[in-house]
Amino acid sequence: MLITLPPDYRPTDDEEFMNQRQQEYFRQKLRRWRHELLREAGDTLASLSAGGITEADLTDRASVETDRALELRTRDRSRKLASKIDQALERIDNGTYGYCEETGEPIGLRRLEARPIATLSIEAQERHERMERVHRDD
């Protein structure tokens, strides 16, 4: 079923959690984010393929190589983020979006607004980060 959202629609706690309007809102938000990432990746690819390094000065050459390496790392992060966005869109389609993978409880609208790819509630994320710190210190 096609859901049309008003341009000023924002999910609220007054609604049923992850109703069709909220699902469509986050679907559109995720798709816009993914589209922007792909556009930026295309821009990066265009700038990288614009030509070789022609700077004669070693310092300039090193600076250009550093910039390119940074662009490639950024592009790799964007690729991973796009994959997480795709997974979030799949969760919307299968009805699990917005619910904590660990507890099954709602993640919360404010957290999803801030991080639409979130898979853990704030409490579960904090527990996960505490466990990482404990094991990292070993």
N, C-alpha and C positions, 0 to 999 in steps of 0.2 A: 504494500500500500504506500502510495506517495504522500509524504508529509510536507506541507509547506509551512515554513516558519516565518513569523513576522520579523522584519529586519532588526527590531530592537529586543528580540526574545533572549532571555537569559534564564537558565534553569534556577529554580528556587527550592528551598526546603519545604515549601508549602505544597508541592506537588508530590505525587507518588514517585519514589525513586526509580530512575531509569525507565520512565514511561516512554512512549514512542517519540514524543517531542524532544525529550532529553537525549534519547539515542540519536535522533536526526541532528540535533545541535552538535553533539560531539563528533558524529560522522563527518559533518561539514567542516568542523574545526580541524579535524585530523587530515582530511583531504586537502584543505587549503595549506596546511603546514607542509604536507608531503609535496604538494605542487611547488611551493616556495623553495624547498630543499632541492628539488630536481632542477629548478630554474637556476639556482645558485651553482649547482654542480655543473650544469651546462656552461655557465659563465666561466667557471674555473677551468674546465676542460678546454674551452676556447682560448683562454689566456695562456694555458700551458702549451697548447699546440701552435701558438702564434709564431713560434720560431725558436731556434737554438739560442744558446748564450753567446752573445757577440761582444761582450765587454772584454777589452784587452787588459784592463787593470785587474790584478788578482783580487784586490779588496772588493771591487765592484762585482766581479765574477762570483766570489764567495757569498756576497750579499744576495745576489740573484738566486744562487743555488739554495740558500737558506730559505728564502721566500717561497721557492717552489716546493721544497720539502714540507714547509708549513702548510701550504695549500693542499698538498697531497694528504697530509694527516687530517686536515679539516674535512676534506672530501671523504676520507675513510670513515670519520665519525658521522658524517651526514648519511653515508650509505648504511651504517649500523642503525642510525636513528630512523631512517626510512623503513628499515626492516621491522623495527619496533612499532612504528605507525601502522604498518600492514597487519601486524599481529593484533594491535588494538582494534583495527577495523574488523578483523575476523571475530574478535570477541564480541563486538557489537552485533554482528550477524548471527552468532550462536547464542546470544543472550547472557554471556558471562561478563560483559564489560561493566566496569564500575564496582565490581565485587572483588574483595581481597582474595588472592589465590591461596593464602594460608588459612584464613579464618572463615571465608565465605560471607563476611559482613560487608555492608556497603563501605566503599572507600571514602566517600564524602565529596560533595560537589565542589567545595573550595579547593580541595587537593586536585581534583580532576581538571578544574579550570586552570590551575597553575601547572599541572603536569598531566596532560591528557593520556599519556602512555603508562601512567602508574598502574601497577599490578598489585601493590600492597597498600594496606591502610597505613596511616601515619604510625600507629602503635606497632604494627608488624614490621614496618620499615626500620623503626628505631631499634627493635629487638634484633633484627638482621644486622644492622650496623654495629650494635654492641657486640654481637657474636663475632663479627669480622675483626673488630679491634682486639678482642680477647685472643683469637687465634693468630692474629698477625703478630701480637706481642710474644707469642711462644717461641 
